[in-house]
């Protein structure tokens, strides 16, 4: 349910309406942060998508759970119909649907590399138990064994964007209208 007053006829443009009419500078900054995550992350696309999907599952954001970076990010972050020169979607092959189906069961699923599994675990713990995560020396030893410091900072900021902005979308009901129609809807 949408938690702000929306003029009749703008149900399809909920996020756009809010960004033009409420907390405009803050919403612009949030959009810039989100765009930067998709443009500037150096994580592999599978690491990125594993962490993003786990965050979406925890947040409950409908948009984020159906979003696929390889399919949807170029359209969502295009400016005047032009996609950015570089995006995370350039960082390796996209995951298949089985990958997304197994993210919630990352502990036992066999289709994740060590880095992918750690990225998913990081996202889960960041979203659910940040104080425990920050103090878990065994976890940090495992992270530092496969991620360098720059990659850890990259992952932390990606997850921060998804946790914060995904929760805003869910709590305010902005996730009831997708910003980018899935490929099947665009083709119809």
Backbone as a ProteinNet text record, in pm:
[ID]
protein_1_A
[PRIMARY]
XXXXXXXXXXXXXXXXXXXXXXXXXXXXXXXXXXXXXXXXXXXXXXXXXXXXXXXXXXXXXXXXXXXXXXXXXXXXXXXXXXXXXXXXXXXXXXXXXXXXXXXXXXXXXXXXXXXXXXXXXXXXXXXXXXXXXXXXXXXXXXXXXXXXXXXXXXXXXXXXXXXXXXXXXXXXXXXXXXXXXXXXXXXX
[TERTIARY]
83.4	0	88.4	55.9	129.4	102.8	208.4	197.3	207.3	201	192	70.1	20.6	-93.8	-46.4	-115.8	-78.2	-195.7	-175	-285.1	-335.8	-464.7	-525.9	-459.9	-438	-378.9	-227.5	-164.7	-18.8	28.6	-58.6	-23	94.8	106.7	215.3	348.5	345.8	465.6	488.4	465.3	474.6	610.8	716.7	850.2	882.4	847.4	871.5	797.7	670.3	592.2	659.6	695.1	757.6	888.8	969.7	1099.9	1087.7	977.8	955.8	887.8	823	739.4	771.2	851.2	877.7	1026.8	1082.2	1223.5	1310.6	1289.9	1353.1	1505.4	1576.3	1722.7	1764.6	1690.6	1724.5	1698.9	1586.2	1555.6	1654.9	1699.7	1800.9	1932.7	1970	2092.7	2080.5	1963.2	1941.7	1953.9	1898	1908.2	2053.2	2128.5	2269.7	2348.7	2320.2	2387.6	2355.8	2227.8	2187	2252.1	2251.6	2313.7	2462.6	2529.8	2673.3	2702.8	2619.5	2637.9	2636.5	2542.9	2530.1	2633.9	2679.5	2780.1	2921.2	2949.4	3087.4	3136.6	3049.8	3095.7	3191.1	3297.2	3393.6	3371.2	3268	3237.4	3195.8	3215.2	3162.8	3011.1	2947.9	2802.8	2736.1	2792.1	2732.1	2746.8	2861.2	2877.8	2779	2772	2683.2	2537.9	2495.1	2356.4	2322.5	2417.2	2391.5	2366.4	2452.4	2435.4	2309.1	2282.3	2163.2	2035.6	2032.4	1911.5	1888.6	1994.7	1976.2	1921.8	1971.9	1921.7	1774.9	1738.1	1598.8	1506.7	1553.3	1472.6	1450.7	1554	1543.6	1455.4	1474.4	1395.6	1249.2	1221.3	1084.6	1044.6	1138.9	1108.5	1068	945.5	894.4	974	1006.6	1083.5	1216.7	1286.7	1421.9	1425.1	1321.4	1319	1297.8	1231.3	1208.6	1309.2	1384.3	1484.5	1600.3	1649.4	1769.1	1862	1978.7	2068.3	2098.4	2130.8	2167	2051.1	1932	1813.3	1762.5	1760.3	1687.3	1773.1	1895.9	1977.6	2007.4	2040.2	2068.5	1951.3	1829.2	1711.8	1688	1697.9	1669.1	1766.2	1891.9	1992.3	2032.3	1951.9	1979	1940.5	2007.2	1978.9	1946.6	1823.8	1783.8	1794.6	1772.8	1779.9	1919.6	2020.2	2159	2202.2	2253.3	2301.1	2437.8	2469.8	2601	2712.7	2827.6	2941.2	2989.3	2975.4	3020	2916.7	2892.3	2799.4	2848.4	2796.7	2831.5	2795.8	2701.6	2661.3	2773.9	2880	2998.1	3094.9	3066.3	3160.1	3136.4	3120	3105.6	2967.5	2951.5	2823.4	2713.4	2589.4	2478.6	2440.8	2390.5	2341.4	2215	2191.2	2065.5	1961.6	1838.3	1731	1754.5	1822.4	1852.5	1939.2	2030.6	2115.4	2027.6	1933.5	1844.7	1758.3	1713.4	1629.4	1703.5	1836.3	1914.4	1976.3	1960	2023.8	1979.3	1852.1	1803.3	1864.6	1899.9	1960.9	2110.8	2175.2	2315.9	2408.7	2372.6	2460.1	2475.4	2368.7	2372.1	2372.5	2340.9	2337.5	2478.7	2489.4	2622.5	2661.8	2578.4	2609.3	2680.5	2741.4	2810.9	2959.2	3041.5	3185.2	3204.1	3326.1	3354.5	3326.1	3366.1	3342.6	3193.8	3119.5	2975.4	2906	2943.5	2883.4	2914.8	3038	3075.1	3003.9	2985.9	2912.8	2768.7	2707.4	2570.1	2564.2	2657	2660.9	2681.2	2772	2796.6	2667.4	2596.1	2471.8	2369.7	2356	2259.7	2293.7	2418.5	2458.6	2458.3	2496.8	2491.7	2348.2	2252.5	2111.9	2048.4	2089.5	2022.6	2096.7	2229.3	2306.4	2437.2	2430.1	2553.5	2652.2	2603.7	2694.9	2769.6	2701.3	2765.4	2865.1	2825.5	2914	3043.5	3032.4	3152.3	3252.6	3207.3	3295.5	3338.7	3294.1	3320.8	3455.4	3560.7	3696.5	3714.7	3647.5	3657	3600	3486.3	3427.2	3523.8	3581.5	3670.7	3796.1	3843	3957.4	3918.9	3798.9	3751.3	3734.9	3679.5	3661.5	3796	3892	4022.5	4101.2	4064.4	4132.4	4095.1	3977.8	3934.3	3897	3875.7	3843.9	3952.7	3990.3	4083.8	4004.9	4075.5	4009.2	3914.3	3957	3871.7	3742.6	3751.6	3631.5	3538.1	3594.9	3512.7	3438.2	3507.5	3443.5	3335.3	3363.1	3266.1	3141.2	3159.6	3047.6	2967.5	3035.8	2966.2	2877.8	2926.5	2845.2	2731	2752.4	2641.8	2531.2	2568.9	2469.8	2401.9	2477.7	2417.7	2310.8	2338.5	2239.5	2115.4	2133.7	2018.3	1937.5	2005.5	1933.8	1853.3	1919.4	1852.3	1743.9	1777.9	1682	1572.7	1607.3	1505.3	1404.5	1451.3	1359.2	1270.5	1325.1	1242.4	1133.1	1170.7	1072.6	965.3	1005.6	908.9	817.8	876	798.3	698.1	737.4	647.9	555.8	571.3	486	527.9	648.3	697.7	729.5	741.9	777.2	654.8	540.6	420.6	413.8	492.3	498.5	644.2	678.2	816.1	859.8	982.3	1039	1071.9	1105.1	1138.7	1055.2	974.8	892.9	982.9	956.1	1033.3	1024.3	1122.2	1131.1	1002.8	937.3	814.5	702.2	696.7	594.5	626.2	755.3	793.8	762.6	774	750.8	602.3	516.8	372.2	311.5
-117.7	0	124.7	219.5	344.1	428.5	481.3	553.5	705.1	757.3	901.3	927.3	1050.2	1086.3	1098.7	1029.2	1026.1	1076.6	1179.4	1227.1	1116.3	1118.7	1018.7	1022.2	904.5	891.7	879.7	891.2	881.3	750.7	653.7	526	459.3	480.5	420.4	492.6	611.6	694.8	734.4	643	670.5	727.2	658	703.5	837.5	850.8	976.5	1093.2	1070.5	1174.9	1215.2	1117.2	1147.1	1221.7	1180.1	1244.4	1386.8	1419.5	1555.5	1646	1586.5	1666.1	1657.7	1563.9	1545.6	1520.6	1593.5	1575.1	1565.3	1658.1	1652.9	1638.7	1720.6	1703.1	1567.4	1520.5	1391.6	1278.9	1284.5	1178.9	1182.1	1301.1	1310.3	1248.4	1274	1215	1062.8	1013.6	868.8	806.9	872.7	822.9	823.1	925.9	932.5	819.7	793.3	683.4	550.8	527.9	403.4	390.1	496.2	492.2	460.6	520.7	497	350.4	289.2	147.1	64.2	90.4	13.7	52.8	176.5	221.5	188.7	200.1	202.8	80.8	-11.5	-128.9	-211.3	-257.3	-344.5	-491.9	-521.8	-662.1	-735.7	-867.4	-943.2	-931.8	-946.3	-934.7	-1039.8	-1160	-1264	-1231.9	-1178.6	-1138.1	-1026.1	-928.9	-814.2	-860.5	-944.3	-989.6	-1082.3	-1163.7	-1248.6	-1164.9	-1065.6	-977.6	-893.2	-843.8	-761.1	-841.9	-962.8	-1044.6	-1082.9	-1116.8	-1152.2	-1032.5	-913.7	-792.8	-772.4	-792.6	-776.8	-873.3	-995.3	-1094.5	-1051.6	-1001.3	-958.1	-834.2	-736.9	-613.4	-636.1	-735	-758.2	-670.1	-602.8	-511.2	-589.4	-566	-636.7	-603.2	-475.2	-434.2	-507.2	-503.4	-559	-710.1	-779.2	-924.8	-966.3	-883.9	-918.2	-851.9	-756.3	-684.4	-777.5	-770	-842.7	-739.2	-719.5	-612.3	-621.8	-740.3	-752.5	-712.8	-744.7	-717.2	-574.9	-527.4	-405.9	-282.3	-298.8	-182.1	-90.8	-143.6	-51.2	42.2	-6.8	77.3	171.2	119.9	200.3	316.6	295.4	398.1	468.7	453.8	526.2	673.2	757.6	901.1	941.5	983.3	1020.8	905.2	783.1	665.8	609.1	674.6	629.3	561.8	439.6	371.8	427.2	422.7	470.7	394.8	458.5	395.7	269.3	262	144.6	112.8	-15.6	-59.5	-191.6	-225.9	-352.8	-469.2	-447.9	-554	-592.4	-512.3	-544.8	-636.7	-666.3	-738.3	-889	-946.6	-1091.9	-1133.4	-1263.3	-1313.5	-1299.9	-1280.1	-1268.3	-1403.8	-1402.6	-1527.4	-1575	-1704.9	-1758	-1757.8	-1793.2	-1789.7	-1888.6	-1999	-2094.2	-2027.2	-1942.2	-1867.9	-1787.8	-1710.9	-1629.2	-1717.4	-1829.6	-1921.2	-1977.4	-1986.5	-2049.5	-1951.3	-1822.7	-1723.7	-1739.4	-1761.7	-1775	-1895.8	-1997.1	-2117.6	-2122	-2007.3	-1994.8	-2085.4	-2116.5	-2200.5	-2341.2	-2394.5	-2533.1	-2545.5	-2438.8	-2444.8	-2463.3	-2540.3	-2570.5	-2480.2	-2385	-2306.9	-2174.1	-2156.7	-2032.9	-2056.6	-1964.4	-1966.6	-1919.9	-1933.2	-1885	-1735.1	-1658.3	-1513.2	-1481.3	-1549.2	-1525.6	-1558.4	-1670.5	-1712.9	-1610.5	-1560.6	-1460.4	-1327.8	-1289.8	-1165.6	-1177.4	-1292.7	-1315.3	-1316.5	-1385.3	-1388.3	-1247.5	-1172.7	-1035.4	-953.9	-961.2	-885.9	-926.1	-1054.9	-1103.5	-1052.6	-1065.1	-1025.2	-872.9	-801.2	-654.4	-608.7	-672	-633.3	-676.3	-790.5	-845.9	-825.1	-830.8	-823.7	-747.2	-618.6	-545.3	-540.9	-535.8	-531	-662.5	-772.5	-904.2	-919.1	-877.3	-886	-808.1	-687.6	-604.5	-664.5	-747.1	-803.8	-947.6	-1006.3	-1147.5	-1163.7	-1186.4	-1194.6	-1312.7	-1422.8	-1537.9	-1501.5	-1433.9	-1391.1	-1299.7	-1201	-1105.7	-1172.8	-1275.6	-1351.1	-1419.5	-1476.9	-1539.6	-1434.9	-1317.6	-1210.9	-1166.6	-1140.4	-1091.7	-1197.6	-1322.1	-1427.8	-1424.4	-1367.7	-1369.6	-1232.8	-1132.1	-997.1	-901.4	-806.3	-703.8	-591.5	-498.1	-392	-309.1	-276.7	-199.2	-271.7	-402.2	-481.2	-488.1	-494.7	-498.2	-365.6	-254	-122.4	-109.2	-156.2	-155.8	-233.7	-357.2	-441.9	-377.2	-321.6	-259.5	-143.8	-62.6	49.8	4.4	-98.5	-153.6	-203.1	-281.7	-336.4	-223.8	-122.2	-8.4	58.9	76.5	137.4	50.2	-79.9	-169.2	-180.2	-191.7	-201.3	-73.2	40	165.7	202.7	204.5	247.8	143.7	16.4	-88.2	-82.4	-50.7	-39.2	83.8	193.4	311.6	274.8	211.2	173	81.9	-13.9	-108.5	-42	32.3	93.2	195.5	273.9	374.9	320.6	194.4	134.2	168.7	223.1	256.5	130.7	18.7	-104.6	-174.7	-106.9	-166.3	-139.5	-44.3	-13	-17.6	-109.9	-126.6	-8.2	37	146.4	100.9	-24.3	-79.9	-204.3	-208.9	-327.1	-443.5	-562.8	-678.8	-699.3	-764.8	-784.5	-842.8	-933.7	-995.8	-893	-795.2	-691.3	-592.9	-560.1	-466.1	-524.2	-656.4	-719.9	-727.2	-723.8	-737.8	-615.6
0	0	0	-84.2	-94.1	30.3	90.2	217.1	203.3	78.5	58.2	-29.3	-25.6	-109.2	-253.3	-339.6	-480.6	-563.8	-645.5	-728.6	-821.2	-846.2	-932.7	-1070.4	-1125.2	-1257.7	-1257.6	-1141.8	-1136.2	-1072.5	-1061.8	-1000.3	-1070.9	-1200.2	-1279.4	-1258.8	-1199	-1184.9	-1039.9	-950.2	-807.1	-767.4	-805.2	-767.8	-833.2	-960.3	-1030.7	-966.5	-932.2	-865.5	-734.3	-654	-524.6	-543.9	-640.9	-659.7	-712.7	-780	-829.8	-727.8	-626.1	-537.1	-388.4	-346.9	-203.6	-180.6	-85.6	-49.7	-174.8	-266.6	-398.9	-390.5	-313.2	-308.8	-250.9	-152.1	-91.1	-189.9	-257.9	-355.6	-471.1	-512	-618	-571.6	-446.9	-392.9	-384.3	-344.4	-337.5	-476.2	-577	-714	-760.7	-725.6	-764.4	-697.5	-570.6	-499.6	-566.5	-592.4	-657.9	-794.9	-872.8	-1005.7	-996.7	-900.9	-885	-855	-772.7	-741	-869.4	-957.1	-1081.2	-1186.3	-1183.5	-1280.8	-1236.6	-1109	-1063.6	-987.9	-953.8	-879.8	-964.9	-900.9	-967.1	-936.7	-858.1	-826.3	-952.9	-954	-1067.1	-1063.9	-1179.3	-1185	-1096.9	-1090.1	-1006	-857.3	-814.4	-674.1	-641.2	-728.3	-714.1	-703.5	-796.2	-799.7	-682.3	-638.7	-522.5	-398.4	-375.4	-259.5	-274.1	-393.7	-415.6	-392.9	-445.6	-430.9	-284.8	-211.8	-70.5	7.1	-23.4	40.5	6.3	-119.1	-162.4	-88.4	-69.7	2.2	146.1	209.1	348.6	360.7	270.9	273.9	239.9	157.3	112.1	-4.5	-67.6	-177.5	-302.5	-348.4	-466	-591.4	-610.1	-727.7	-730.7	-620.6	-615.7	-636.1	-591.7	-607.3	-752.4	-831.1	-972	-1065.2	-1014.3	-1093.1	-1126	-1247.1	-1289.8	-1351.4	-1292.5	-1337.2	-1486.5	-1535.7	-1677.2	-1768.2	-1729.2	-1810.8	-1789.7	-1664.4	-1630.3	-1606	-1558.8	-1523.4	-1641.7	-1760.9	-1871.8	-1901.9	-1894.2	-1918.3	-1801.2	-1680.6	-1562.4	-1548.2	-1580.3	-1559.8	-1688.2	-1792.3	-1917	-1897.4	-1971	-1968.1	-2111.3	-2133.5	-2268.3	-2366.3	-2316.9	-2403.3	-2421.6	-2365.3	-2378	-2248.8	-2260.1	-2139.4	-2101.5	-1972.8	-1929.2	-2000.4	-2012.4	-2080.2	-2012.5	-1882.9	-1808.4	-1702.5	-1684.5	-1581	-1523.1	-1407.4	-1344.7	-1436.8	-1525.9	-1619	-1713.8	-1719.3	-1799.8	-1725.2	-1598.1	-1512.1	-1509.7	-1624.8	-1632.6	-1676.7	-1699.1	-1748.3	-1643.3	-1690	-1595.3	-1536.9	-1415.7	-1356.7	-1428.8	-1423.3	-1476.2	-1363.9	-1396.2	-1296.5	-1182	-1208.5	-1100.7	-993.6	-1035.7	-943.1	-845.9	-901.7	-817.8	-727.5	-780.1	-702	-580.8	-589.5	-482.9	-383.9	-406.9	-318.9	-173.8	-149.6	-11.3	58.7	-17.5	41.2	11.3	15.2	-21.6	59.6	182.3	265.7	208.3	149.9	101.3	-50.7	-121.6	-268.5	-322.8	-429.2	-484.2	-600	-638.4	-758.1	-732.5	-615.2	-584.3	-561.7	-611.9	-582.2	-437.9	-387.3	-251.7	-239.6	-339.3	-336.3	-341.9	-426.8	-436.2	-304.5	-247	-119.5	-9.8	-5.6	94.8	70.8	-54.4	-84.4	-36.2	-58.4	-13	139.5	201.9	347.8	404.1	344.4	389.2	383.7	270.5	254.7	361.2	383.6	482.7	622.4	658.9	793.8	810.4	706.2	707.5	731.7	665	675.5	807.5	860.1	977.9	1109	1106.1	1230.9	1209.9	1179.5	1150.7	1267.2	1391.1	1505.9	1521.5	1500.3	1508.5	1394	1275.1	1158.4	1180.8	1230.8	1246.4	1344.4	1437.6	1540.3	1512.7	1402.5	1373.8	1303.8	1380.8	1326.5	1230.8	1255.8	1163.6	1026.6	1027.5	900.4	826.3	896	830.8	777.5	845.2	792.1	661.4	656.7	532	421.8	454.8	355.1	298.9	388.5	343.6	267.3	281.3	205.8	57.4	23.9	-116.6	-173.7	-89.4	-136.5	-89.6	-174.8	-129.5	-62	-0.4	75.4	-11.6	-132.6	-221.9	-255.3	-276.7	-306	-185.3	-66.7	55	72	49.5	59.2	-48.5	-168.5	-279.2	-238	-192.2	-151.7	-38.9	60	173.3	127.5	35.2	-12	-102	-181.5	-260.6	-167.9	-68.3	24.2	102.6	141.3	212.2	126.2	-1.2	-91.6	-99.8	-116.9	-132.1	-4.1	109.3	236.6	258.9	253.1	283.1	183.4	56.5	-44.8	-68	-56	-68	44.6	164	277	263.4	213.8	188	88.4	-22.2	-124.6	-66.6	13.4	69.4	172.7	264.8	372.6	318.2	218.3	163.5	55	21.1	-80.9	-221.7	-237.2	-370.5	-450.8	-383.8	-454.5	-514	-511.7	-571.7	-721.5	-769.4	-911.9	-953	-1040.4	-1082.8	-1169.2	-1145.1	-1223.8	-1365.4	-1380.5	-1510.7	-1529.1	-1632.5	-1656.3	-1694.6	-1639.8	-1680.6	-1830.9	-1887.9	-2032.6	-2089.2	-2018.1	-2068	-2081.6	-1990.2	-1999.5	-2110.3	-2129.9	-2235.5	-2371.7	-2386.7	-2515.1	-2548	-2447.3	-2469.1	-2535.6
[MASK]
++++++++++++++++++++++++++++++++++++++++++++++++++++++++++++++++++++++++++++++++++++++++++++++++++++++++++++++++++++++++++++++++++++++++++++++++++++++++++++++++++++++++++++++++++++++++++++

